Amino acid sequence: MATENRASRYQGLVRFLDREAVAGYVFASPFIIGSLAFTILPMLYSFYISFTSYRIASAPTWIGISNYVRMFTRDPRFLKSIGVTLYYVVVSVPLKVGFALFVAFLLTRKTRMAALYRSIYYLPSLIGGSVAVSLVWKELFALKGVVNNVLSALGLPGSVSWLGDPTYAIFVLVLLAVWQFGSSMIIFAAGIKQIPETYYEAAEIDGGSTLQQFFYITLPCLSPIILFNLIMQTISAFMNFTQAFIITKGGPMDSTLFYALYLYQSAFNYFEMGYASAMAWVLLVMVGMVTALIFKTSDRWVYYESKGGR
């Protein structure tokens, strides 16, 4: 009898868990279906057509690795786009992360208006990636734009072709990226707030200056957050498209031909979908390699208090 009761309770538990599982799958189904329909299946199809010659109007034709061979041997614009993108990443990401950290450090000082200042500084990140702001930025740095007018008013050369000179055009886009530091700044500010005050009190007792506290307390404690922001901003910089598309169209002389912009041109200007898909997978590999490199070097400079140091 006892055995039958246990078996009955076990079967009832199984039925209950089955109902729980069904309910879980029902609630998770929108995400599962969305991931399959809009992420996994398109990625698999993109990987397939990267080995084909596909021009939308005609059916894909299998050509093997020809698209990949063409990139590195017969397409100088592809190599140019890699160089421009790497230069943009190397220049803009450290400046953006460093400036965000500096502003966050200033705004976490005890002042009445700190919360308002943080909100104001965060606004550029809310609208900075939009087409409207890119158009405004283009007007600001036009030949007769506000920037040149201000320079003329200060007695400096005010006829600089910011967007027409290959030397300056890339820095206009770098400046726009650095201006969008708000999201990183908020994350840094939250991290600074989590650093125990006792660390700073002990440093003050030992005679440590504000600069010494920053380098020996703030930076080590924030190193995991610096790693996070560095990786996220690096990935974002590799995928930069809107600003270059709206402001410079990749010019002048391909000096702002970002990888994502050239990928877009290959797909929707030249209708080479197979070639563009191959470029997308190369971009995925590049971003993965750079991210892995950052993670690999993080053992030397990231401090985890829970692990007793680096």
C-alpha positions as CSV (number, residue, x, y, z in Angstrom):
1,M,0.0,0.0,0.0
2,A,2.8,2.4,0.9
3,T,4.5,1.6,-2.4
4,E,1.4,2.4,-4.3
5,N,1.0,5.7,-2.4
6,R,4.5,6.7,-3.2
7,A,4.1,5.7,-6.9
8,S,0.9,7.8,-7.0
9,R,2.6,10.8,-5.5
10,Y,5.5,10.4,-7.9
11,Q,3.1,10.3,-10.9
12,G,1.3,13.4,-9.6
13,L,4.6,15.2,-9.2
14,V,5.6,14.3,-12.8
15,R,2.3,15.6,-14.1
16,F,2.7,18.8,-12.2
17,L,6.3,19.3,-13.5
18,D,5.1,18.6,-17.0
19,R,2.5,21.3,-16.7
20,E,5.1,23.7,-15.3
21,A,7.4,22.8,-18.2
22,V,4.7,23.4,-20.8
23,A,3.9,26.7,-19.2
24,G,7.5,27.7,-19.3
25,Y,7.8,26.8,-23.0
26,V,4.7,28.7,-23.8
27,F,6.0,31.9,-22.2
28,A,9.5,31.4,-23.7
29,S,8.2,30.6,-27.2
30,P,8.1,34.2,-28.5
31,F,11.8,34.6,-27.7
32,I,12.6,31.1,-29.0
33,I,10.7,31.7,-32.2
34,G,12.1,35.2,-32.6
35,S,15.7,33.9,-32.2
36,L,15.2,31.1,-34.7
37,A,13.4,33.3,-37.3
38,F,15.4,36.5,-37.0
39,T,18.8,35.4,-35.8
40,I,19.8,31.7,-36.1
41,L,18.2,30.9,-39.4
42,P,19.3,34.1,-41.2
43,M,22.9,33.6,-39.9
44,L,22.9,30.0,-41.3
45,Y,21.6,31.2,-44.6
46,S,24.1,34.1,-44.7
47,F,26.9,31.6,-44.1
48,Y,25.6,29.5,-47.0
49,I,25.3,32.3,-49.5
50,S,28.8,33.6,-48.5
51,F,30.0,30.7,-50.6
52,T,27.8,31.7,-53.6
53,S,27.5,34.3,-56.2
54,Y,24.1,35.9,-55.4
55,R,22.8,39.1,-56.9
56,I,19.2,39.0,-55.6
57,A,17.6,38.9,-59.0
58,S,19.2,35.5,-59.8
59,A,19.5,32.3,-57.9
60,P,22.6,31.7,-55.8
61,T,25.5,29.9,-57.6
62,W,27.9,27.9,-55.6
63,I,31.5,29.3,-56.1
64,G,33.2,27.9,-53.0
65,I,35.7,30.2,-51.2
66,S,36.1,32.6,-54.2
67,N,34.4,35.4,-52.3
68,Y,36.9,35.1,-49.4
69,V,39.9,34.8,-51.9
70,R,38.7,37.9,-53.7
71,M,38.6,40.0,-50.5
72,F,42.2,39.5,-49.6
73,T,43.7,39.4,-53.1
74,R,41.6,41.4,-55.6
75,D,39.7,44.0,-53.6
76,P,41.9,46.9,-52.4
77,R,38.8,48.7,-51.0
78,F,38.2,45.8,-48.7
79,L,41.7,46.1,-47.3
80,K,41.3,49.9,-47.1
81,S,38.1,49.5,-45.1
82,I,39.8,47.2,-42.6
83,G,42.6,49.7,-42.2
84,V,40.2,52.6,-41.7
85,T,38.1,50.7,-39.2
86,L,41.1,49.5,-37.2
87,Y,42.4,53.1,-37.0
88,Y,39.0,54.3,-35.9
89,V,38.7,51.6,-33.2
90,V,42.2,52.2,-31.9
91,V,41.7,56.0,-31.7
92,S,38.1,56.4,-30.7
93,V,37.6,53.6,-28.2
94,P,40.4,54.6,-25.7
95,L,39.4,58.3,-26.0
96,K,35.7,57.5,-25.4
97,V,36.3,55.2,-22.5
98,G,39.0,57.4,-20.9
99,F,36.8,60.5,-21.2
100,A,33.8,58.7,-19.8
101,L,35.8,57.5,-16.8
102,F,37.2,61.1,-16.2
103,V,33.7,62.6,-16.3
104,A,32.2,59.9,-14.1
105,F,35.0,60.5,-11.5
106,L,34.1,64.2,-11.5
107,L,30.4,63.7,-11.3
108,T,30.6,61.3,-8.4
109,R,32.0,63.9,-6.2
110,K,29.5,65.0,-3.5
111,T,27.7,68.0,-5.1
112,R,24.0,68.9,-5.1
113,M,23.8,69.0,-8.9
114,A,25.6,65.7,-9.6
115,A,22.4,63.8,-10.6
116,L,21.4,66.6,-13.0
117,Y,24.8,66.7,-14.5
118,R,24.8,63.0,-15.0
119,S,21.5,63.2,-16.8
120,I,22.7,66.0,-19.0
121,Y,25.9,64.2,-20.0
122,Y,23.9,61.0,-20.7
123,L,21.6,62.7,-23.3
124,P,24.1,62.5,-26.2
125,S,24.2,58.7,-25.9
126,L,20.4,58.6,-26.2
127,I,20.3,60.5,-29.5
128,G,24.0,60.4,-30.6
129,G,23.5,57.4,-33.0
130,S,20.5,58.9,-34.8
131,V,20.3,60.1,-38.3
132,A,19.2,63.6,-37.1
133,V,22.3,64.1,-35.0
134,S,24.5,62.9,-37.8
135,L,22.9,65.5,-40.0
136,V,23.5,68.2,-37.4
137,W,27.1,67.1,-37.0
138,K,27.5,67.4,-40.8
139,E,26.2,70.9,-40.7
140,L,28.4,71.9,-37.8
141,F,31.6,70.8,-39.7
142,A,30.5,72.1,-43.1
143,L,32.8,74.6,-44.8
144,K,30.5,77.4,-43.7
145,G,29.3,75.7,-40.5
146,V,29.4,76.7,-36.9
147,V,32.9,75.3,-36.2
148,N,34.5,77.3,-38.9
149,N,32.6,80.4,-37.9
150,V,33.7,80.1,-34.3
151,L,37.3,79.6,-35.5
152,S,37.1,82.7,-37.7
153,A,35.6,84.7,-34.7
154,L,38.7,83.7,-32.6
155,G,41.1,84.8,-35.4
156,L,42.0,81.3,-36.4
157,P,41.8,79.8,-39.9
158,G,38.0,79.4,-40.5
159,S,38.0,77.8,-43.9
160,V,39.0,74.3,-43.0
161,S,37.3,71.6,-45.2
162,W,36.7,69.2,-42.3
163,L,34.6,66.8,-44.4
164,G,36.5,67.3,-47.7
165,D,40.0,66.6,-46.5
166,P,41.0,63.0,-45.9
167,T,43.2,64.0,-43.0
168,Y,40.4,65.6,-41.0
169,A,37.3,63.7,-42.0
170,I,38.0,60.6,-39.9
171,F,38.6,62.9,-36.8
172,V,35.2,64.4,-37.2
173,L,33.7,60.9,-36.8
174,V,36.0,60.1,-33.9
175,L,34.9,63.3,-32.2
176,L,31.3,62.3,-32.6
177,A,32.0,58.9,-31.1
178,V,33.7,60.4,-28.1
179,W,30.8,62.8,-27.6
180,Q,28.6,59.8,-27.1
181,F,30.3,58.8,-23.9
182,G,27.2,58.9,-21.7
183,S,26.4,55.2,-21.4
184,S,29.9,54.3,-20.4
185,M,30.0,57.2,-18.0
186,I,26.8,56.0,-16.2
187,I,28.3,52.5,-15.8
188,F,31.6,54.0,-14.5
189,A,29.7,56.2,-12.1
190,A,27.7,53.2,-10.7
191,G,31.0,51.3,-10.3
192,I,32.6,54.2,-8.4
193,K,29.7,54.4,-6.1
194,Q,30.3,50.7,-5.1
195,I,33.9,51.3,-4.0
196,P,33.9,51.2,-0.2
197,E,34.6,54.6,1.4
198,T,36.9,53.0,3.9
199,Y,39.5,52.6,1.1
200,Y,39.6,56.3,0.6
201,E,39.5,57.1,4.3
202,A,42.5,54.9,4.9
203,A,44.4,56.5,2.0
204,E,43.7,60.0,3.4
205,I,45.0,58.9,6.8
206,D,48.2,57.7,5.1
207,G,48.5,61.0,3.3
208,G,47.5,59.9,-0.2
209,S,46.5,62.6,-2.6
210,T,43.4,62.6,-4.8
211,L,45.6,61.6,-7.8
212,Q,47.1,58.8,-5.9
213,Q,43.7,57.6,-4.7
214,F,42.5,57.6,-8.3
215,F,45.4,55.5,-9.6
216,Y,45.8,53.1,-6.6
217,I,42.2,52.7,-5.5
218,T,39.7,53.8,-8.1
219,L,41.3,52.4,-11.2
220,P,42.1,48.9,-9.7
221,C,38.6,48.6,-8.3
222,L,37.0,49.7,-11.6
223,S,39.2,47.5,-13.8
224,P,36.4,44.9,-14.4
225,I,34.1,47.7,-15.4
226,I,36.8,49.2,-17.6
227,L,37.1,45.7,-19.3
228,F,33.4,45.6,-19.9
229,N,33.2,49.1,-21.4
230,L,36.3,48.5,-23.5
231,I,34.8,45.3,-25.0
232,M,31.4,46.8,-25.6
233,Q,32.7,50.0,-27.2
234,T,35.2,48.1,-29.3
235,I,32.4,45.9,-30.7
236,S,30.3,49.0,-31.3
237,A,33.1,50.8,-33.1
238,F,33.7,47.9,-35.4
239,M,30.0,48.0,-36.4
240,N,29.9,51.8,-36.9
241,F,27.8,52.7,-39.9
242,T,25.2,55.5,-39.5
243,Q,27.6,58.3,-38.9
244,A,29.9,57.5,-41.9
245,F,26.9,56.8,-44.1
246,I,25.2,60.1,-43.3
247,I,28.1,62.5,-42.9
248,T,30.8,61.4,-45.3
249,K,29.4,58.5,-47.5
250,G,32.8,56.9,-46.9
251,G,34.8,59.8,-48.5
252,P,36.8,61.7,-49.3
253,M,39.0,59.2,-51.1
254,D,37.7,56.3,-48.9
255,S,39.3,57.9,-45.8
256,T,36.1,57.1,-43.8
257,L,35.1,53.9,-45.6
258,F,34.3,51.9,-42.5
259,Y,33.9,48.1,-42.8
260,A,30.2,48.1,-42.1
261,L,29.7,50.9,-44.7
262,Y,31.5,49.0,-47.4
263,L,29.6,45.9,-46.5
264,Y,26.3,47.9,-47.0
265,Q,27.6,49.2,-50.3
266,S,28.5,45.7,-51.5
267,A,25.0,44.4,-50.6
268,F,22.7,47.3,-51.6
269,N,24.7,49.4,-54.1
270,Y,26.4,46.6,-56.0
271,F,23.8,43.9,-55.2
272,E,26.6,41.4,-54.4
273,M,24.8,39.6,-51.5
274,G,27.1,36.6,-51.5
275,Y,30.2,38.8,-51.2
276,A,28.6,41.0,-48.5
277,S,27.7,37.9,-46.5
278,A,31.3,36.7,-46.7
279,M,32.3,40.2,-45.5
280,A,29.9,39.9,-42.6
281,W,31.4,36.6,-41.5
282,V,35.0,38.0,-41.7
283,L,33.8,40.9,-39.5
284,L,32.4,38.4,-37.0
285,V,35.8,36.6,-36.9
286,M,37.7,39.9,-36.6
287,V,35.6,41.1,-33.7
288,G,35.9,37.7,-32.0
289,M,39.7,37.8,-32.3
290,V,40.0,41.3,-30.9
291,T,37.6,40.5,-28.1
292,A,39.5,37.3,-27.3
293,L,42.8,39.3,-27.3
294,I,41.3,41.8,-24.8
295,F,40.2,39.0,-22.6
296,K,43.6,37.3,-22.8
297,T,45.4,40.4,-21.7
298,S,42.9,41.2,-19.0
299,D,44.6,38.8,-16.6
300,R,47.5,41.3,-16.3
301,W,45.5,44.4,-15.5
302,V,42.0,43.5,-14.2
303,Y,41.7,43.2,-10.5
304,Y,39.0,40.9,-9.0
305,E,38.6,41.4,-5.3
306,S,36.7,38.1,-4.9
307,K,39.7,36.3,-6.4
308,G,42.2,38.0,-4.2
309,G,43.7,40.2,-7.0
310,R,44.6,39.7,-10.6
